[in-house]
Amino acid sequence: MTLENTMATTAHADDFALSRVRPEARKPWFGIAVQRFGQVSALSQFLLGATLGYSMTFGEAFLALLLGSIILEVIMCIVGIIGQKEGLNTALLARWTGFGEVGASLVGLAIGISLIGWFGIQSAISAESLDALLPGVMPIWAWSLLFGLAVTAIVAFGFKGMQWLANITVPLFLILVGWSIISELVDHDLGELVTGPAPGPTMSVWAGTGIVAGGLIVGAIITADMTRFNRSRADVIKQTVVGVSLGEFVIGLAGVLLAHAAASGNIVAIVTSSIGFVGLIIVITGTLKINDWNLYSSTLGLVNFISTAFSKNLHRVTTTIVLGVVGSILAAVGILGQFSGFLIILGVAFPPIAGIMVAEYFIVRRWRPELDASRETGRLPETAPRIVPATLVIWLVSALAGYVITWGIPPVLSLILSMVLYVIAGKLGWVRGIGTARTAQPELETDAAADAVPGLGATH
């Protein structure tokens, strides 16, 4: 085996956590669309649909889902195309899209903390469902630990393992959702549910749009983690439109109808009380498919943070196992239940990340030449700016604006604000790096290993 083949095998096994995705590792768009649909059509989307249905007419909820979906798809497509073209995950890409090494390390840390927190919370939710499904078999903390470790084992296999999970859970989730709808709606007139008033306090379409867009905004921001495996821009657009549209409308509108039928916004109570065992399986499968991406992107974020902050490249599989075990234990002891408020606050940091990346990559283009030149060789740029002060200020100001603004759609407003401020800063010449850091090329790390492996040294 040549050193080049060894390097490719090593990067592939690590799911390209610190390198570009190689052309031969790119995948057909439909399989990735299944994963995107699974991510969007999780239990949270069911809950979102029920929230809209409880406070809106069917027509108003449909419009809110439509407008929110358009916003998400635009963000996902633009950010996703950057990830597809460069073959880089979000945290790694940030080094050359305005943030520099210091900023990118903070991006990776924010992603890592936020998503491992949600991983633990989702594990705890599924544990409660498993305890209700099989009462007395084992305590909730044990179910939580078991569920978290099961997801960890799947994510350790990387993108392939997650594709396998999606191929099983997505069809099962759809079948069970269909069953729940039929079971609950069989005694109701569909026409009345579609034309009837909202059963609860009313909500405006604009507010509903904000809930739809805000509910998946973090997933939209880190979409490069997924689209870096796409083969073309067209594939990014196809998978996004198909996956998001079906997820939002099929699952979201199902939640709307169930909320109208039961006159309640508590979708978990609806499905578990009406169809029992099947309802609990819906909760579990719906949580399972989103939780693998929580852990996967959290791992990528932490690997990149450690790489930039401490110049040490962790292996993705090992990091996945450690994070998964830690997240599962924290969920089991109930700590993360008190952590959700902090995670919601942390969420305001994400929209400006996309705004800055898009503004830098397509408009300001301060470090675009480095990406273009290195892309031809399949390597990373040789250097990256150490710190970009203007970016950090814009990120902070835009995040604070997203936190204090209460009208409109705060995540989208903070994203647009960050774009505008970055473009203005770029035009004024304020976007510049202080210090230069050499990039640790993953390929170079195999040199020492090659010397230690018989038969490899001669090919170096």
C-alpha positions as CSV (number, residue, x, y, z in Angstrom):
1,M,0.0,0.0,0.0
2,T,1.4,3.4,-0.9
3,L,1.6,6.3,1.5
4,E,-1.0,8.2,-0.6
5,N,-3.5,5.3,-0.2
6,T,-2.7,5.1,3.5
7,M,-3.4,8.8,3.9
8,A,-6.7,8.5,2.0
9,T,-7.8,5.5,4.1
10,T,-6.9,7.3,7.4
11,A,-8.9,10.4,6.5
12,H,-11.8,8.3,5.3
13,A,-11.9,6.3,8.5
14,D,-12.0,9.6,10.5
15,D,-14.8,11.0,8.3
16,F,-12.5,13.8,7.2
17,A,-12.9,15.6,10.5
18,L,-9.8,17.8,9.8
19,S,-9.5,17.5,6.1
20,R,-11.4,17.9,2.8
21,V,-13.8,15.1,1.8
22,R,-12.1,13.4,-1.1
23,P,-14.0,13.0,-4.4
24,E,-14.3,9.2,-4.1
25,A,-16.0,9.6,-0.7
26,R,-18.8,11.8,-2.1
27,K,-22.2,10.2,-2.0
28,P,-25.5,10.2,-4.1
29,W,-27.9,13.0,-3.1
30,F,-30.9,10.8,-2.3
31,G,-29.3,8.9,0.6
32,I,-28.2,12.2,2.1
33,A,-31.7,13.6,1.5
34,V,-33.0,10.7,3.6
35,Q,-30.7,11.8,6.4
36,R,-31.9,15.4,6.0
37,F,-35.5,14.3,6.1
38,G,-34.8,12.3,9.2
39,Q,-33.2,15.3,10.9
40,V,-36.1,17.5,10.0
41,S,-38.9,15.0,10.6
42,A,-37.8,14.3,14.2
43,L,-40.1,14.4,17.2
44,S,-39.3,18.1,17.6
45,Q,-41.0,18.7,14.3
46,F,-44.1,16.8,15.5
47,L,-44.1,19.0,18.6
48,L,-43.7,22.1,16.5
49,G,-46.7,21.2,14.3
50,A,-48.8,20.6,17.4
51,T,-47.8,24.0,18.8
52,L,-48.9,25.7,15.5
53,G,-52.1,23.6,15.3
54,Y,-53.1,24.5,18.8
55,S,-52.9,28.2,18.2
56,M,-53.7,28.5,14.4
57,T,-56.2,27.4,11.8
58,F,-54.9,24.7,9.4
59,G,-54.5,27.3,6.6
60,E,-52.5,29.7,8.9
61,A,-50.3,26.8,10.1
62,F,-49.7,25.8,6.5
63,L,-48.6,29.3,5.6
64,A,-46.3,29.5,8.6
65,L,-44.7,26.2,7.7
66,L,-44.3,27.4,4.1
67,L,-42.6,30.7,4.9
68,G,-40.4,29.1,7.6
69,S,-39.3,26.3,5.3
70,I,-38.4,28.8,2.6
71,I,-36.2,30.7,5.0
72,L,-34.5,27.5,6.2
73,E,-34.0,26.2,2.7
74,V,-32.4,29.4,1.5
75,I,-29.9,29.4,4.4
76,M,-29.2,25.6,4.1
77,C,-28.6,25.9,0.3
78,I,-26.3,28.8,0.5
79,V,-24.2,27.5,3.4
80,G,-24.5,24.0,2.1
81,I,-23.1,24.9,-1.3
82,I,-20.0,26.4,0.5
83,G,-19.5,23.1,2.4
84,Q,-20.1,21.0,-0.8
85,K,-17.6,23.0,-2.9
86,E,-14.9,23.0,-0.2
87,G,-15.6,19.6,1.2
88,L,-15.1,21.0,4.8
89,N,-17.2,20.8,7.9
90,T,-18.5,23.9,9.5
91,A,-15.9,24.4,12.3
92,L,-13.0,23.7,10.0
93,L,-14.4,25.9,7.2
94,A,-14.7,28.8,9.6
95,R,-10.9,29.3,9.7
96,W,-11.0,30.7,6.1
97,T,-14.5,32.2,6.0
98,G,-13.9,35.2,8.3
99,F,-13.1,33.7,11.7
100,G,-9.5,32.8,11.6
101,E,-8.0,30.1,13.9
102,V,-9.1,31.7,17.2
103,G,-12.6,32.5,16.0
104,A,-13.0,29.0,14.4
105,S,-11.9,27.4,17.7
106,L,-14.7,29.3,19.4
107,V,-17.2,28.2,16.7
108,G,-16.1,24.6,17.3
109,L,-16.5,24.9,21.0
110,A,-19.9,26.5,20.7
111,I,-21.1,23.7,18.4
112,G,-19.6,21.0,20.7
113,I,-21.1,22.3,23.9
114,S,-24.5,23.1,22.4
115,L,-25.1,19.8,20.6
116,I,-23.7,17.5,23.2
117,G,-26.1,19.2,25.6
118,W,-29.0,18.6,23.3
119,F,-27.8,15.0,22.8
120,G,-28.0,14.4,26.6
121,I,-31.4,16.1,26.8
122,Q,-32.8,14.0,23.9
123,S,-31.4,10.8,25.5
124,A,-33.3,11.7,28.7
125,I,-36.5,12.2,26.8
126,S,-36.2,8.9,25.1
127,A,-35.4,7.2,28.4
128,E,-38.7,8.5,29.9
129,S,-40.5,7.0,26.9
130,L,-38.8,3.7,27.3
131,D,-39.7,3.6,31.0
132,A,-43.3,4.2,30.1
133,L,-43.2,1.6,27.4
134,L,-41.5,-1.0,29.7
135,P,-42.3,0.1,33.3
136,G,-40.3,-1.4,36.0
137,V,-37.7,-3.1,33.7
138,M,-35.0,-0.7,34.8
139,P,-34.8,2.8,36.2
140,I,-35.0,5.8,33.9
141,W,-31.3,6.7,34.5
142,A,-30.3,3.2,33.1
143,W,-32.6,3.7,30.1
144,S,-31.0,7.1,29.5
145,L,-27.5,5.6,29.7
146,L,-28.4,2.7,27.4
147,F,-30.1,4.9,24.8
148,G,-27.1,7.4,24.7
149,L,-24.6,4.6,24.4
150,A,-26.5,3.0,21.6
151,V,-26.5,6.2,19.6
152,T,-22.8,6.6,20.4
153,A,-22.0,3.2,18.9
154,I,-23.8,4.1,15.7
155,V,-22.2,7.5,15.3
156,A,-18.7,5.9,16.0
157,F,-19.1,4.3,12.5
158,G,-19.4,7.8,11.0
159,F,-21.6,8.9,8.1
160,K,-22.1,5.3,7.0
161,G,-23.5,4.2,10.3
162,M,-25.8,7.2,10.4
163,Q,-27.0,6.5,6.9
164,W,-27.9,2.9,8.0
165,L,-29.8,4.3,11.0
166,A,-31.7,6.8,8.7
167,N,-32.6,4.0,6.3
168,I,-34.3,2.1,9.2
169,T,-35.8,4.8,11.4
170,V,-37.1,7.2,8.7
171,P,-39.5,4.7,7.0
172,L,-40.5,3.3,10.4
173,F,-41.2,6.8,11.8
174,L,-43.3,7.6,8.7
175,I,-45.3,4.4,9.0
176,L,-45.9,5.0,12.7
177,V,-46.9,8.6,12.2
178,G,-49.4,7.5,9.6
179,W,-50.8,5.0,12.0
180,S,-51.2,7.6,14.7
181,I,-52.9,10.0,12.4
182,I,-55.4,7.4,11.2
183,S,-56.0,6.1,14.7
184,E,-56.7,9.6,16.1
185,L,-58.6,11.1,13.2
186,V,-60.8,8.1,12.4
187,D,-63.6,9.6,14.7
188,H,-63.2,13.2,13.3
189,D,-64.4,14.9,10.2
190,L,-61.3,15.9,8.2
191,G,-63.1,18.8,6.6
192,E,-63.9,20.3,10.0
193,L,-60.3,19.9,11.2
194,V,-59.0,21.7,8.2
195,T,-61.6,24.6,8.2
196,G,-62.2,24.8,12.0
197,P,-60.7,27.5,14.3
198,A,-57.6,27.1,16.5
199,P,-58.5,25.2,19.7
200,G,-56.2,27.3,21.8
201,P,-55.0,30.9,22.2
202,T,-54.4,32.4,18.7
203,M,-50.9,33.1,17.2
204,S,-50.0,35.2,14.2
205,V,-48.6,33.7,11.0
206,W,-45.5,35.8,11.5
207,A,-44.9,34.4,15.0
208,G,-45.5,30.9,13.7
209,T,-43.0,31.5,10.9
210,G,-40.5,32.5,13.5
211,I,-41.0,29.3,15.4
212,V,-40.6,27.2,12.3
213,A,-37.4,29.0,11.2
214,G,-36.0,29.2,14.7
215,G,-36.7,25.5,15.4
216,L,-34.1,24.3,12.9
217,I,-31.8,27.3,12.6
218,V,-28.8,25.6,14.3
219,G,-29.2,22.6,11.9
220,A,-29.2,25.1,9.0
221,I,-26.0,26.8,10.3
222,I,-24.0,23.5,10.5
223,T,-25.4,22.1,7.3
224,A,-21.9,21.9,5.8
225,D,-21.3,19.0,8.1
226,M,-23.7,17.1,5.9
227,T,-23.4,18.7,2.5
228,R,-19.6,18.3,2.3
229,F,-20.4,14.7,1.2
230,N,-22.5,15.9,-1.8
231,R,-21.2,15.7,-5.3
232,S,-22.6,18.9,-6.8
233,R,-24.5,22.2,-6.0
234,A,-27.5,20.7,-7.7
235,D,-27.4,17.8,-5.2
236,V,-27.3,20.2,-2.3
237,I,-30.4,22.0,-3.6
238,K,-32.3,18.8,-4.4
239,Q,-31.6,17.1,-1.0
240,T,-32.5,20.3,0.9
241,V,-35.7,21.0,-0.9
242,V,-36.9,17.4,-0.8
243,G,-35.7,16.7,2.8
244,V,-36.8,19.9,4.4
245,S,-40.1,20.3,2.5
246,L,-41.3,16.8,3.2
247,G,-40.1,16.9,6.8
248,E,-41.8,20.3,7.5
249,F,-45.1,19.6,5.7
250,V,-45.6,15.8,6.2
251,I,-44.7,15.8,9.9
252,G,-45.6,19.4,10.7
253,L,-49.0,19.2,9.2
254,A,-49.6,15.8,10.9
255,G,-49.0,17.6,14.2
256,V,-51.4,20.4,13.2
257,L,-54.2,17.9,12.5
258,L,-53.6,15.9,15.7
259,A,-53.6,19.1,17.8
260,H,-56.9,20.1,16.2
261,A,-58.4,16.7,16.8
262,A,-57.3,16.4,20.4
263,A,-57.6,20.2,21.2
264,S,-54.2,20.0,22.8
265,G,-50.6,21.0,21.9
266,N,-49.1,18.1,23.9
267,I,-48.3,15.8,21.0
268,V,-46.5,13.2,23.2
269,A,-49.6,12.9,25.4
270,I,-51.8,12.6,22.3
271,V,-49.8,9.8,20.6
272,T,-49.1,7.8,23.8
273,S,-52.7,8.0,25.1
274,S,-54.4,7.3,21.8
275,I,-52.2,4.5,20.4
276,G,-50.0,3.5,23.4
277,F,-47.2,1.2,22.4
278,V,-46.9,2.6,18.8
279,G,-47.0,6.2,20.2
280,L,-44.0,5.5,22.4
281,I,-42.1,3.9,19.5
282,I,-42.8,7.2,17.6
283,V,-41.2,9.2,20.4
284,I,-38.2,6.9,20.4
285,T,-37.6,6.7,16.7
286,G,-38.2,10.4,16.3
287,T,-35.6,11.2,18.9
288,L,-33.1,8.6,17.7
289,K,-32.6,10.1,14.2
290,I,-31.9,13.7,15.4
291,N,-29.7,12.6,18.2
292,D,-27.1,11.0,16.0
293,W,-26.5,14.3,14.3
294,N,-26.3,16.1,17.6
295,L,-23.4,13.8,18.6
296,Y,-21.8,13.8,15.2
297,S,-21.6,17.6,14.8
298,S,-20.6,18.0,18.4
299,T,-17.7,15.7,17.8
300,L,-16.6,17.6,14.7
301,G,-16.8,20.9,16.6
302,L,-14.7,19.6,19.5
303,V,-12.1,18.0,17.3
304,N,-11.6,21.3,15.5
305,F,-11.5,23.3,18.8
306,I,-8.8,21.1,20.2
307,S,-6.9,21.2,16.9
308,T,-6.8,25.0,16.8
309,A,-6.6,25.7,20.5
310,F,-4.1,23.1,21.5
311,S,-2.5,22.0,18.2
312,K,-3.5,18.4,18.9
313,N,-5.5,16.4,16.4
314,L,-7.9,14.1,18.1
315,H,-9.3,11.0,16.3
316,R,-13.0,11.5,15.5
317,V,-14.1,7.9,16.6
318,T,-12.3,8.2,20.0
319,T,-13.8,11.7,20.6
320,T,-17.2,10.4,19.6
321,I,-17.1,7.6,22.2
322,V,-15.8,9.9,24.9
323,L,-18.4,12.6,24.2
324,G,-21.2,10.0,23.9
325,V,-20.3,8.4,27.2
326,V,-20.0,11.8,29.0
327,G,-23.3,13.0,27.5
328,S,-25.1,9.8,28.4
329,I,-23.8,9.9,32.0
330,L,-24.8,13.5,32.4
331,A,-28.3,12.7,31.1
332,A,-28.6,9.7,33.4
333,V,-27.8,11.8,36.5
334,G,-30.2,14.5,35.4
335,I,-27.8,17.4,35.2
336,L,-28.7,18.3,31.6
337,G,-32.3,18.9,32.6
338,Q,-31.1,22.1,34.2
339,F,-28.9,23.0,31.2
340,S,-31.6,23.6,28.6
341,G,-31.9,27.3,29.5
342,F,-28.2,27.9,28.9
343,L,-28.4,26.0,25.6
344,I,-31.2,28.2,24.4
345,I,-29.2,31.3,25.2
346,L,-26.1,29.8,23.5
347,G,-28.3,29.2,20.4
348,V,-28.3,32.9,19.6
349,A,-24.5,32.6,18.8
350,F,-25.2,30.4,15.7
351,P,-27.1,32.6,13.1
352,P,-24.3,35.2,12.9
353,I,-21.8,32.4,12.1
354,A,-23.7,31.7,8.8
355,G,-24.0,35.3,8.0
356,I,-20.3,36.0,8.4
357,M,-19.3,32.9,6.4
358,V,-21.6,33.7,3.5
359,A,-20.5,37.4,3.4
360,E,-16.9,36.4,3.4
361,Y,-17.1,33.6,0.9
362,F,-19.3,35.2,-1.7
363,I,-18.8,39.0,-1.2
364,V,-15.7,40.1,0.7
365,R,-13.6,37.1,-0.4
366,R,-10.6,38.1,1.8
367,W,-9.4,34.5,2.1
368,R,-11.2,33.0,-0.8
369,P,-8.1,32.8,-3.0
370,E,-6.4,30.5,-0.5
371,L,-9.4,28.1,-0.5
372,D,-9.5,28.1,-4.3
373,A,-5.8,27.4,-4.7
374,S,-5.7,24.6,-2.1
375,R,-8.9,23.0,-3.3
376,E,-7.3,22.0,-6.5
377,T,-4.7,19.9,-4.6
378,G,-7.2,18.4,-2.2
379,R,-5.4,19.9,0.8
380,L,-6.1,22.7,3.3
381,P,-4.6,26.2,2.8
382,E,-1.1,26.2,4.1
383,T,-1.8,29.1,6.5
384,A,-4.8,30.7,8.2
385,P,-5.2,34.1,10.0
386,R,-4.6,33.7,13.7
387,I,-7.3,36.1,14.8
388,V,-9.7,38.5,13.0
389,P,-10.8,41.1,15.5
390,A,-13.6,42.6,13.3
391,T,-15.2,39.3,12.9
392,L,-15.3,38.7,16.7
393,V,-16.9,42.1,17.3
394,I,-19.5,41.6,14.6
395,W,-20.3,38.1,15.9
396,L,-20.8,39.4,19.4
397,V,-22.9,42.4,18.4
398,S,-25.1,40.3,16.1
399,A,-25.6,37.6,18.7
400,L,-26.6,40.2,21.3
401,A,-29.0,41.7,18.8
402,G,-30.6,38.3,18.3
403,Y,-31.0,37.8,22.0
404,V,-32.6,41.2,22.8
405,I,-34.8,41.6,19.7
406,T,-38.2,40.2,20.3
407,W,-40.1,41.1,17.1
408,G,-39.9,39.5,13.7
409,I,-37.7,36.4,13.4
410,P,-34.7,37.2,15.7
411,P,-32.4,34.4,14.4
412,V,-32.9,35.6,10.8
413,L,-32.5,39.2,11.7
414,S,-29.2,38.5,13.6
415,L,-28.0,36.5,10.6
416,I,-28.8,39.4,8.1
417,L,-27.2,41.9,10.5
418,S,-24.0,40.0,10.7
419,M,-23.8,39.8,6.9
420,V,-24.4,43.5,6.5
421,L,-21.9,44.5,9.2
422,Y,-19.2,42.1,7.8
423,V,-19.7,43.5,4.2
424,I,-19.4,47.0,5.5
425,A,-16.3,46.1,7.5
426,G,-14.8,44.5,4.4
427,K,-15.4,47.5,2.3
428,L,-13.8,49.7,4.9
429,G,-10.7,47.5,5.0
430,W,-11.4,46.4,8.6
431,V,-11.5,42.7,7.9
432,R,-7.9,41.6,8.3
433,G,-6.1,39.0,10.3
434,I,-3.6,39.6,13.0
435,G,-0.9,36.9,13.0
436,T,-0.6,33.9,10.8
437,A,-0.8,30.2,11.8
438,R,0.4,27.3,9.7
439,T,-2.2,24.7,9.1
440,A,-1.6,21.2,10.4
441,Q,-2.2,19.1,7.3
442,P,-3.7,15.7,8.3
443,E,-1.7,14.0,5.6
444,L,1.6,15.2,7.1
445,E,0.7,13.5,10.4
446,T,1.0,10.1,8.7
447,D,4.7,10.6,8.0
448,A,5.9,9.4,11.3
449,A,3.5,6.5,11.2
450,A,4.8,5.6,7.7
451,D,8.3,5.4,9.0
452,A,7.1,3.0,11.7
453,V,5.2,0.7,9.4
454,P,7.2,-1.8,7.3
455,G,6.9,-1.2,3.6
456,L,5.6,2.4,3.9
457,G,8.9,4.2,4.5
458,A,10.2,3.4,1.0
459,T,7.3,5.0,-0.7
460,H,7.7,8.3,1.2
